[in-house]
Each structure stands twice: as C-alpha cells, then as structure tokens.
Amino acid sequence: DSGVTQTPKHLITATGQRVTLRCSPRSGDLSVYWYQQSLDQGLQFLIQYYNGEERAKGNILERFSAQQFPDLHSELNLSSLELGDSALYFCASSVDPLQDTGELFFGEGSRLTVL
Amino acid sequence: GNSVTQMEGPVTLSEEAFLTINCTYTATGYPSLFWYVQYPGEGLQLLLKATKADDKGSNKGFEATYRKETTSFHLEKGSVQVSDSAVYFCALIGYAGNMLTFGGGTRLMVKP
C-alpha cells in the first residue's frame, strides 16, 4: 500500500461527457502529480501541484484541468471526452524536493473508458 | 531536454533465465537514475536507484549500474521468477531538477 488513494477505480462514460478523478496523497506529501498511461503512448506526465499551487505542466490537453485543495487532495477534471481519452490515470505524491529521494508514490490508478 | 530510451518489449523469458533490459538516457549534467516496476493492476513503485556515476543500485535481486561514459543504466537479474512479470520503467531526474522523466516501459513476461 503506497498510501496514495485514488477514486474511482473504474469509470465508464460516453463521448462528450465530463468526469472528475480524485486523489488523496500520502500523509505529509505536499506534491501531487498526475500521469496518463495508455497502451500506445506509455506514461505521460500531465501536471504537478505543490501545496495548492501549479508547479509544472506537461502534455495536458486544454480540455483537462486539475487543482489541489487546502487539505492537499487533488482532482483531475476531464471534459468533452473523446474515445482517445480512454486510459489509466495515475496520481502520485512525493516529498519535496523530489530530487532528495527520487521516489514517487503511485496510487492504483483510475481506469477511464470512453464509449 | 532530458529523455530516456528503453528497449521495446515484450521480453519473454523462461523461469531462472538471465534478464537484461537496456536503458539509455540523454541529460545535461549529472542526473539521478531510477528503475520503477509496475505489477499487474498496480501503480508504479520504485525498484532501485543510483545517484552518481559508477554507483550500483540493487533490490530484490535486480541490479543496475550508472554508466556515465555510455549514458546507460541497464537493469539485470541473474535468475528471473514468474513473480517478476511486470512492466519496468527507467527514469531520471536531471541535475538540480524536480521532475522524473520516464522511458516508455518494457513489459517482462516470465513463463514457468
């Protein structure tokens, strides 16, 4: 058990819809990262938050947004969903700075299926 | 920018075979290098790491040596088990950086 909790574990929805994925980081970790894992593109970094503020942005589509709340949990919002958004979405947390340990603690992921 | 290249999978081996998964990187300065493993149905977890040239990281029978001259960090295990079946990711953090850059992952399948 990594200590990172993600909900829901599975989600099936239709094209054009909007979903919200939730993540609770490991106790004490201020940094939260979101990754997308699909079969053909491997692990793609989406966005990082540190203590409520956006710190780094990767290959995140404009249809996607995220935030980190004062209690440090984070939400990833995916809107106007397309078939190609079907993937496993991971949340990870870490101590800061990450370079001290290099260790990201991953949740079990939220599997999104868009039909 | 930083990048990590891994051999494409899947790699299929029989139990007790020797494993090598190749990883090479591009980075400025002196990055820290990592191997993460993803077991079926789970998130990634850190397997081993090395923070400077010639360091050897090891864990659970797996080893990798940081080779700056060849910019490589190949993962090895002398005798794989069925339970080692997973996807393995090579990764790096650039010098003074705060972001992990992952390779594409290599799926390992070990048959009894």
Boltz contact constraints between the chains, C-beta under 6 A:
constraints:
  - contact:
      token1: [A, 42]
      token2: [B, 104]
      max_distance: 6.0
  - contact:
      token1: [A, 42]
      token2: [B, 105]
      max_distance: 6.0
  - contact:
      token1: [A, 43]
      token2: [B, 102]
      max_distance: 6.0
  - contact:
      token1: [A, 56]
      token2: [B, 99]
      max_distance: 6.0
  - contact:
      token1: [A, 90]
      token2: [B, 43]
      max_distance: 6.0
  - contact:
      token1: [A, 97]
      token2: [B, 98]
      max_distance: 6.0
  - contact:
      token1: [A, 98]
      token2: [B, 98]
      max_distance: 6.0
  - contact:
      token1: [A, 99]
      token2: [B, 93]
      max_distance: 6.0
  - contact:
      token1: [A, 102]
      token2: [B, 32]
      max_distance: 6.0
  - contact:
      token1: [A, 102]
      token2: [B, 34]
      max_distance: 6.0
  - contact:
      token1: [A, 102]
      token2: [B, 49]
      max_distance: 6.0
  - contact:
      token1: [A, 102]
      token2: [B, 93]
      max_distance: 6.0
  - contact:
      token1: [A, 103]
      token2: [B, 46]
      max_distance: 6.0
  - contact:
      token1: [A, 106]
      token2: [B, 43]
      max_distance: 6.0
  - contact:
      token1: [A, 106]
      token2: [B, 44]
      max_distance: 6.0
  - contact:
      token1: [A, 107]
      token2: [B, 43]
      max_distance: 6.0
  - contact:
      token1: [A, 108]
      token2: [B, 43]
      max_distance: 6.0
  - contact:
      token1: [A, 109]
      token2: [B, 43]
      max_distance: 6.0
